[in-house]
Amino acid sequence: MASLLEAAEVYYNGLEQTLWWPVKFCTYTTATCYILSIITGNVSQVDRVWTFLPTIYTAYFALLPLWPAVSSLPLFPVTPNELSRSVAQNYSPRALLMLSLVVLWMFRLSYNTWRRGLFNLHDEDYRWAILRQRLPVWFFHFVNFTFIAIIQNIILFLLGLPTRTAALQQPSALSTSDYVLATLAIIDIVCEFISDNQQWSFQNYKHSGKINQNEWFGANIAWTPEDAKRGFVTRGLWAWSRHPNFFCEQSFWAIITLFPILAPESPQLPASPLSNPTALWPLLPSLVLCTLFYASSNFSESISLSKYPEGYRAYQQRVSMFVPFLTPVWGFLLKLQGKQDKVDQMLFSHGSAESKKTQ
């Protein structure tokens, strides 16, 4: 561990100085998550801090004028002495707006993580348990070290970089693009909240057979035995997207990434912190996250297919994986094949009115 930290310290010296503290924090967080996963045998350590880490990185960049030049506490954030006076002394309104949206995102995800029980140190995401069964022991340990601990923490670090760019742009006031993107981000968070609640409501009904009359707005759906028998949710936003929550999650971080890119100051984007900058590097955070969610969704769907082979395969043919606007296209293609009515009956039939009244 000491040699790893020494190597990391050498690397820090080659980084642009506003990245020193976040990279150091990411290194320690990665090491902590991995060590805890080995000690506890539970690899959901990153899952428990997922909701907080992007907010921490975003807050560091948005609040650069707040931090001291020298830290008296380990891992306490600092503002580099070499930072330009305009950035070190003035808050960027764009960066502060982005921080506000990320904090709102954090509250939504924290609530959903809490009710799913993942803040409980003994709970583990069910997908890791299934992956552990499918892989040889040595290879699962390799995946835990490389992907679960290291790569996921790097992705969470990358999500803070758009705010770094916004902080360095130093706009005097918010622009039209900021207001438009902020509105889209709020709508996105609301839709993700609704999709999470619909899934939660369905799962509760599926396991208890009872409808909760006190659901959140948008999730007060009259589930039927037909829905429970199907095994997976196909109503509400889930009739338009197989993963509306994941679609909204990817869309949110794409919107955050666009704030500095679409701003009037965009020609002043700083060079990439990597040694080989490219024109597309500002898109890296959202692109990497989309790649992760695509792979994660495919794995989740392989589990669903093993449980509901006929129904879920029909669901894949009828409903888009992410983008809701593609679902009518899939329906039209099935109609041309003469299969739409049968598939719709399988997926969207909710039982008789009498069965609904008995719930």
C-alpha positions in Angstrom: 0.0 0.0 0.0 2.9 2.4 0.8 4.4 1.9 -2.6 1.1 2.5 -4.3 0.6 5.8 -2.5 4.2 6.8 -3.3 3.6 6.1 -7.0 0.3 8.1 -6.8 2.2 11.0 -5.1 4.6 11.2 -8.1 1.7 11.2 -10.5 0.0 14.0 -8.6 3.0 16.2 -9.3 2.3 16.0 -13.0 -1.4 16.9 -12.8 -2.9 20.3 -13.2 -3.1 21.6 -9.6 -6.9 21.8 -9.3 -6.8 18.1 -9.7 -4.4 17.3 -6.9 -6.9 17.0 -4.1 -9.7 15.2 -6.0 -7.2 12.6 -7.4 -5.8 12.1 -3.9 -9.2 11.7 -2.4 -10.2 9.3 -5.2 -7.1 7.2 -4.5 -7.8 6.9 -0.8 -11.5 6.2 -1.4 -10.7 3.5 -3.9 -8.2 1.8 -1.5 -10.7 2.0 1.4 -13.6 0.5 -0.6 -11.4 -2.4 -1.8 -10.0 -3.1 1.6 -13.4 -3.1 3.2 -14.7 -5.4 0.4 -12.0 -7.9 1.3 -12.5 -7.7 5.1 -16.3 -7.9 4.9 -16.7 -10.2 1.8 -19.2 -7.6 0.6 -18.4 -5.8 -2.6 -21.2 -3.2 -2.5 -18.9 -0.7 -0.7 -18.8 1.7 -3.7 -22.6 1.4 -4.1 -22.9 2.8 -0.6 -20.9 6.0 -1.4 -22.0 6.3 -5.0 -24.6 8.9 -4.1 -22.1 11.1 -2.3 -18.8 11.0 -4.3 -19.9 12.9 -7.4 -21.3 15.6 -5.1 -18.0 15.8 -3.2 -16.0 16.3 -6.3 -18.5 18.8 -7.7 -18.5 20.7 -4.5 -14.7 20.9 -4.4 -14.6 22.6 -7.8 -17.6 24.8 -7.4 -16.4 26.0 -4.0 -12.7 26.6 -4.8 -12.6 30.0 -3.1 -13.8 28.5 0.1 -10.9 26.1 0.7 -7.8 27.1 2.6 -4.4 27.2 0.8 -2.9 24.9 3.5 -4.8 22.0 5.1 -4.3 21.1 8.8 -6.4 18.0 8.5 -5.8 14.9 6.4 -7.7 14.9 3.1 -9.3 18.3 3.8 -9.7 20.1 0.5 -7.3 23.0 -0.4 -7.2 25.7 -3.0 -3.8 25.6 -4.8 -1.6 28.7 -4.4 -0.8 28.7 -8.1 -4.5 29.1 -9.1 -5.3 32.4 -10.8 -6.7 35.1 -8.5 -10.0 35.3 -10.4 -10.7 31.6 -9.9 -9.3 31.5 -6.3 -11.4 34.4 -5.1 -14.6 34.4 -7.2 -17.3 31.8 -7.3 -18.6 30.8 -10.7 -22.4 31.1 -10.8 -22.5 28.3 -13.4 -20.5 26.0 -11.2 -22.7 26.9 -8.2 -25.8 26.1 -10.3 -24.4 22.8 -11.3 -23.6 22.0 -7.6 -27.2 22.8 -6.7 -28.5 20.3 -9.3 -26.0 17.6 -8.2 -27.1 18.0 -4.6 -30.7 17.6 -5.6 -29.7 14.5 -7.5 -27.8 13.3 -4.4 -30.9 13.6 -2.2 -33.0 11.6 -4.7 -30.5 8.8 -5.0 -29.8 8.7 -1.3 -33.4 8.3 -0.5 -33.7 5.4 -3.0 -30.5 3.8 -1.8 -31.7 4.1 1.8 -35.1 2.4 1.2 -33.4 -0.4 -0.8 -31.3 -1.1 2.3 -27.9 -0.6 0.7 -26.7 1.8 3.4 -26.9 -1.3 5.7 -23.3 -2.6 5.8 -24.6 -6.2 5.6 -26.5 -5.8 2.4 -25.1 -6.3 -1.1 -26.5 -5.6 -4.5 -28.1 -8.8 -5.7 -26.3 -8.6 -9.0 -22.9 -9.0 -7.4 -24.0 -12.2 -5.7 -25.2 -13.6 -9.1 -21.9 -12.5 -10.7 -19.9 -14.2 -7.9 -21.7 -17.4 -8.7 -21.1 -17.2 -12.5 -17.3 -16.4 -12.3 -14.4 -18.4 -11.0 -13.3 -17.2 -7.5 -10.0 -15.8 -8.7 -11.6 -13.9 -11.6 -14.3 -12.4 -9.4 -11.5 -11.0 -7.1 -9.9 -9.6 -10.2 -13.2 -7.9 -11.2 -13.6 -6.6 -7.7 -10.2 -5.0 -7.7 -10.2 -3.6 -11.2 -13.8 -2.8 -12.0 -15.8 -2.6 -8.8 -13.2 -0.7 -6.7 -10.9 1.2 -9.2 -12.9 1.8 -12.4 -16.2 2.8 -10.6 -14.3 5.3 -8.4 -12.6 6.8 -11.5 -16.0 7.2 -13.1 -17.4 9.0 -10.1 -14.3 11.3 -10.1 -14.9 12.0 -13.8 -18.4 13.2 -13.1 -17.0 16.2 -11.2 -14.8 17.4 -14.1 -17.6 19.4 -16.0 -17.9 21.6 -12.9 -14.2 22.1 -12.9 -14.4 23.5 -16.4 -17.3 25.7 -15.4 -15.4 27.1 -12.4 -12.4 27.9 -14.6 -14.6 29.6 -17.2 -15.7 32.3 -14.6 -18.8 33.7 -16.3 -20.0 37.0 -14.9 -23.6 35.8 -15.0 -25.7 32.8 -16.1 -26.5 32.5 -19.8 -29.6 31.2 -21.6 -28.1 27.8 -22.0 -27.6 27.5 -18.2 -31.3 28.2 -17.6 -32.5 25.8 -20.3 -30.2 23.0 -19.1 -31.1 23.5 -15.5 -34.8 23.2 -16.4 -34.1 20.0 -18.3 -32.0 18.6 -15.4 -34.9 19.2 -12.9 -37.4 17.6 -15.2 -35.0 14.7 -15.5 -34.6 14.2 -11.8 -38.4 14.3 -11.3 -38.9 11.6 -14.0 -36.2 9.5 -12.4 -37.8 9.9 -9.0 -41.2 8.7 -10.5 -39.6 5.7 -12.2 -37.9 4.6 -9.0 -41.1 5.0 -7.1 -43.1 3.0 -9.7 -40.5 0.2 -9.5 -40.6 0.3 -5.7 -44.4 0.2 -5.6 -44.6 -2.7 -8.0 -42.0 -4.8 -6.1 -43.9 -4.2 -2.9 -47.1 -5.3 -4.4 -45.5 -8.3 -6.1 -44.1 -9.6 -2.7 -47.1 -8.6 -0.5 -50.1 -8.7 -2.8 -51.3 -5.5 -1.3 -51.5 -2.0 -2.8 -50.1 0.9 -0.8 -52.5 3.8 -1.1 -49.9 6.3 0.1 -47.4 6.1 -2.7 -45.5 9.1 -4.1 -47.0 11.0 -7.0 -46.9 9.1 -10.2 -46.5 5.7 -8.5 -50.1 5.2 -7.2 -50.9 2.5 -9.7 -53.7 0.0 -9.3 -51.5 -3.2 -9.7 -53.3 -6.4 -10.5 -52.5 -10.1 -10.1 -51.7 -10.1 -13.8 -48.9 -7.6 -13.2 -47.5 -9.7 -10.3 -47.7 -12.9 -12.3 -45.8 -11.3 -15.2 -42.9 -10.7 -12.7 -41.6 -7.3 -13.9 -43.1 -3.9 -14.2 -44.5 -2.8 -17.6 -46.7 0.1 -16.5 -46.1 3.9 -16.0 -42.8 5.0 -17.4 -41.7 1.4 -17.7 -44.2 1.0 -20.6 -42.0 3.4 -22.6 -38.5 2.4 -21.5 -37.2 -0.9 -20.0 -34.9 1.2 -17.8 -36.4 4.7 -17.4 -34.4 5.3 -14.2 -31.1 4.5 -16.0 -32.1 6.6 -19.0 -32.8 9.6 -16.7 -29.5 9.0 -14.9 -27.5 9.0 -18.1 -29.4 12.0 -19.3 -28.8 14.0 -16.1 -25.0 13.6 -16.3 -25.1 14.4 -20.0 -26.9 17.6 -19.2 -24.3 18.4 -16.5 -21.5 17.8 -19.0 -23.1 20.2 -21.5 -23.2 23.2 -19.1 -19.7 24.4 -19.8 -19.7 23.1 -23.4 -22.8 25.1 -24.5 -21.8 28.2 -22.6 -20.8 31.4 -24.4 -17.3 30.9 -22.8 -16.9 27.4 -24.4 -14.0 28.5 -26.7 -12.0 29.0 -23.4 -12.3 25.3 -22.4 -9.1 24.3 -20.6 -6.9 21.6 -22.0 -7.5 18.0 -21.0 -5.8 17.0 -17.8 -4.6 14.0 -19.7 -1.3 14.1 -21.6 -3.0 13.6 -25.0 -5.9 16.1 -25.2 -8.6 15.7 -27.8 -11.5 17.8 -28.9 -14.0 15.3 -27.4 -12.5 15.0 -23.9 -15.2 17.2 -22.2 -17.7 14.6 -23.2 -15.7 11.8 -21.5 -17.7 11.8 -18.1 -21.1 11.2 -19.7 -19.7 8.8 -22.4 -18.0 6.6 -19.8 -21.1 6.6 -17.6 -23.3 5.6 -20.5 -21.0 2.7 -21.3 -21.2 1.5 -17.7 -25.0 1.7 -17.6 -25.3 -0.1 -21.0 -23.1 -3.0 -19.7 -25.0 -3.0 -16.3 -28.4 -3.0 -18.1 -27.4 -5.9 -20.3 -26.3 -7.9 -17.2 -29.5 -7.1 -15.4 -31.6 -8.1 -18.4 -29.7 -11.4 -18.6 -31.0 -12.1 -15.1 -34.5 -11.1 -16.0 -34.4 -13.3 -19.1 -33.4 -16.3 -17.0 -36.4 -15.7 -14.7 -39.0 -14.8 -17.3 -37.7 -16.1 -20.7 -40.8 -15.6 -22.8 -42.2 -12.5 -21.2 -39.0 -10.5 -20.9 -37.9 -11.4 -24.4 -41.3 -10.0 -25.7 -40.6 -6.9 -23.5 -37.2 -6.4 -25.2 -38.9 -6.6 -28.6 -41.7 -4.1 -27.7 -40.1 -1.5 -25.5 -36.8 0.4 -26.0 -34.0 -0.3 -23.6 -33.5 3.4 -22.8 -34.9 6.0 -25.2 -38.8 6.2 -24.8 -39.2 7.8 -28.2 -38.0 4.6 -29.9 -40.7 2.4 -28.3 -43.5 3.4 -30.8 -41.0 2.4 -33.6 -40.5 -1.1 -32.0 -44.3 -1.3 -31.8 -44.7 -0.4 -35.5 -42.1 -3.0 -36.5 -44.0 -5.7 -34.6 -47.2 -4.5 -36.2 -45.7 -5.0 -39.6 -44.9 -8.6 -38.5 -48.4 -9.1 -37.2 -47.1 -9.7 -33.6 -48.0 -6.4 -31.9 -51.4 -7.5 -30.5 -50.1 -10.7 -29.0 -47.1 -9.0 -27.5 -49.2 -6.1 -26.1 -51.6 -8.6 -24.6 -48.7 -10.4 -22.9 -47.1 -7.3 -21.5 -49.9 -4.7 -20.9 -52.9 -6.8 -20.0 -53.8 -5.9 -16.4 -56.6 -8.4 -15.7 -60.4 -7.9 -15.4 -62.1 -5.0 -13.6 -63.4 -7.5 -11.0 -59.8 -8.5 -10.1 -58.9 -4.9 -9.7 -61.8 -4.2 -7.3 -60.7 -7.0 -5.1 -57.3 -5.4 -4.5 
